[in-house]
Amino acid sequence: MTTTDTHGTPHSGSAAQHHVSLAETATAHNYQPLPVVLASGEGAWVTDVDGRRYLDCLAGYSALNFGHAHPRLTAAAQEQLSRLTLTSRAFHNDRLGPFCRDLAELASMDLVLPMNTGAEAVETAIKVARKWGYERKGVAPDRATVIVADGNFHGRTTTIVSFSSDPVARDGFGPFTPGFRTVPYGDSAALEAAVDENTVAVLLEPIQGEAGVLIPPPGYLKAVRDVCTRENVLFIADEIQSGLGRTGTTFACDADGVTPDVHVLGKALGGGIVPVSAVVSRHDVLDVIRPGSHGSTFGGNPLAAAVGHAVVELLRSGEYQARAAALGERLRGRLDGLIGRGAVAVRSRGLWAGIDLDPALMTGREACLRLLDRGVLAKDTHGSTIRLAPPLTIEADQLDWMCDQLSDVLTQEGS
Ligand SMILES: *Cc1c(COP(=O)(O)O)cnc(C)c1O
């Protein structure tokens, strides 16, 4: 152990300590990072400023599904970087069309509306759904409502936090955007009861990531699909974290045989290199957007499109989905063994897991600090839950090693 003591505090005078102090004095405190200062990364591994290596089991909250510096992705970025990076959408570029064609095909949809961050894509989907409601469904002006789930996480903009149920995300940021109705997650009867003539969309995460990898009961997504079809309501699946191979299928909805009307994508779409997000849907939905009604200076820029296209190419092979499925089985077997041995509940799908720790044992953050000391990067959520989302490129023996570290942390008190 070179940079941290057992509670993850960098030794004074170390390079890490210097960077932590600098960040603390010069950045707004909107995060509370673990005390590790990363300097490089390759595959599933990252190295800190003092040369210590860690297995990255957060993978940028799934933005790094293909690991750090994936050769195909860095090559695509580097090639594009020296050719053309930004045109604005005032002009065409030769990267956007091929990217959007192949992404639409991957999602079995018609059209792509490219944006940058996940929150922007969610905002875009909400705008599209409202406009669709007025123009296609005949909802009275300014009456459109969108049904969302309790415990959701869809980003940080003013409108999106308006329908968050997390007080920390909301408090102090009002006045809020009206037009949202919250129902319990996983309860299709409650959702159906909330639909009325003004409902234009249901916006859901097929698996709630930030909430702790909450998987809805079997049949839920299918029931939501049926309600939406019957009531002429758009089903918007926020697959920003769950999509693009993470759960063992291209989209998490695939496992339930469900096709939403709108896919919202982000995170891994940018290969961990640049922010790339997208709203992917059919003509009858996205055709409500006309020149001037929506846009973004950077959305669909050639660098983003080149990287996004390389991501789509990686996913077209099915290799990463298969890896996530197979390694996910292995992970689940190991995590199930932790129940009653420090963990009270475990949820996982593919290479994505939420582990509820026994709160009497330690907090999620304490567990993550101890994992850090053992060379594993993971992130806590909601006090006593640890979220694991290693790159889909992780090897089986690395995954086993990570599980060994977790098991040791939970069973060796005060380790
Ligand atoms: C991360 C995330 C977002 C927001 O994406 P940003 O790129 O951080 O704006 C939205 N929805 C879900 C499900 C996410 O996990």
The ligand as an SDF file (V2000), in Angstrom:
LIG
                    3D

 15 15  0  0  0  0  0  0  0  0999 V2000
  -26.1120    8.8230  -16.1560 C   0  0  0  0  0  0  0  0  0  0  0  0
  -27.5590    8.7610  -16.4850 C   0  0  0  0  0  0  0  0  0  0  0  0
  -28.2180    9.8560  -17.0370 C   0  0  0  0  0  0  0  0  0  0  0  0
  -27.5580   11.2060  -17.2230 C   0  0  0  0  0  0  0  0  0  0  0  0
  -26.4650   11.1590  -18.0760 O   0  0  0  0  0  0  0  0  0  0  0  0
  -25.4070   12.3840  -18.0520 P   0  0  0  0  0  0  0  0  0  0  0  0
  -24.5110   12.0820  -19.2160 O   0  0  0  0  0  0  0  0  0  0  0  0
  -24.7100   12.3250  -16.7350 O   0  0  0  0  0  0  0  0  0  0  0  0
  -26.1900   13.6320  -18.2200 O   0  0  0  0  0  0  0  0  0  0  0  0
  -29.5400    9.7060  -17.3800 C   0  0  0  0  0  0  0  0  0  0  0  0
  -30.1800    8.5460  -17.1890 N   0  0  0  0  0  0  0  0  0  0  0  0
  -29.5830    7.4610  -16.6530 C   0  0  0  0  0  0  0  0  0  0  0  0
  -30.3420    6.1930  -16.4860 C   0  0  0  0  0  0  0  0  0  0  0  0
  -28.2480    7.5360  -16.2670 C   0  0  0  0  0  0  0  0  0  0  0  0
  -27.6590    6.4950  -15.6940 O   0  0  0  0  0  0  0  0  0  0  0  0
  1  2  1  0
  2  3  1  0
  2 14  2  0
  3  4  1  0
  3 10  2  0
  4  5  1  0
  5  6  1  0
  6  7  2  0
  6  8  1  0
  6  9  1  0
 10 11  1  0
 11 12  2  0
 12 13  1  0
 12 14  1  0
 14 15  1  0
M  END
$$$$
